[in-house]
Amino acid sequence: MTIDLQKRYTGKIFQLNTKGGFGFITCHEIPFTRIYFHWSQLLQQTVNFLELKKGDEVEFNAIEVPNKGIRAIKIDVFESENKVK
């Protein structure tokens, strides 16, 4: 699969490791892949990493890291109507 570095992909938080500060995203446009992300890639105006929940919708850019797979960068979390600020 070729990753478009300019494209903004959408997906959902699939798994979180709050102690490690990372998680995984699933995306229909990048099938059969769990996309790794680190808390430091959350955009400043979005929610705090500890406020993330499994199933939250996100928008991100993707890069491919040799021998490691696809990584999500510049992650923006869509505000859920159920979340309280």
C-alpha positions as CSV (number, residue, x, y, z in Angstrom):
1,M,0.0,0.0,0.0
2,T,1.3,3.5,-0.9
3,I,0.7,6.1,1.8
4,D,-0.1,9.6,0.6
5,L,1.9,11.9,2.8
6,Q,-0.4,14.9,2.0
7,K,-3.7,13.2,2.7
8,R,-5.7,13.5,5.9
9,Y,-7.0,10.1,6.8
10,T,-9.9,9.4,9.2
11,G,-10.1,6.5,11.7
12,K,-11.0,5.4,15.2
13,I,-9.0,4.8,18.3
14,F,-8.7,1.0,18.5
15,Q,-6.4,0.5,21.5
16,L,-4.8,2.7,24.1
17,N,-1.9,2.2,26.5
18,T,-2.1,5.1,28.9
19,K,1.0,4.0,30.9
20,G,3.1,3.9,27.7
21,G,1.6,7.0,26.1
22,F,0.7,5.3,22.8
23,G,-2.2,3.6,21.0
24,F,-3.4,2.3,17.7
25,I,-5.9,3.6,15.1
26,T,-7.9,1.7,12.6
27,C,-8.7,3.2,9.2
28,H,-10.8,1.9,6.3
29,E,-8.6,3.6,3.8
30,I,-5.5,1.7,5.1
31,P,-7.0,-1.8,5.6
32,F,-5.7,-4.6,7.7
33,T,-3.4,-2.3,9.6
34,R,-3.2,-1.1,13.2
35,I,-1.7,2.4,12.9
36,Y,0.6,3.3,15.8
37,F,0.5,6.7,17.4
38,H,2.3,8.4,20.3
39,W,0.7,11.0,22.5
40,S,3.2,13.6,21.3
41,Q,1.5,13.6,17.9
42,L,-1.8,14.9,19.2
43,L,-2.3,18.4,17.9
44,Q,-2.2,21.1,20.6
45,Q,-5.9,22.2,20.2
46,T,-7.2,18.7,20.5
47,V,-8.0,16.7,23.7
48,N,-5.4,15.5,26.2
49,F,-4.1,11.9,25.7
50,L,-5.6,10.8,29.0
51,E,-9.1,12.0,27.8
52,L,-9.0,9.7,24.7
53,K,-11.4,6.7,24.6
54,K,-11.5,3.6,22.5
55,G,-13.8,4.4,19.6
56,D,-13.0,8.2,19.4
57,E,-12.8,9.4,15.8
58,V,-9.6,11.0,14.7
59,E,-8.1,12.6,11.6
60,F,-4.4,12.3,10.9
61,N,-1.5,12.2,8.4
62,A,0.3,8.9,7.9
63,I,3.9,8.1,7.4
64,E,5.6,4.8,6.8
65,V,8.6,4.0,9.0
66,P,11.0,1.4,7.6
67,N,10.9,-1.9,9.5
68,K,8.2,-0.5,11.9
69,G,5.1,0.1,9.8
70,I,2.7,3.0,9.5
71,R,2.6,5.8,12.1
72,A,-0.1,8.5,12.6
73,I,1.1,12.0,13.0
74,K,-0.6,15.4,13.3
75,I,-3.6,13.8,15.0
76,D,-6.8,15.7,15.5
77,V,-9.6,14.2,17.6
78,F,-13.2,14.9,16.5
79,E,-15.3,16.3,19.4
80,S,-17.9,13.8,20.4
81,E,-21.4,15.2,21.3
82,N,-21.2,13.1,24.4
83,K,-18.0,14.6,25.7
84,V,-18.1,17.3,28.3
85,K,-15.4,20.0,28.1
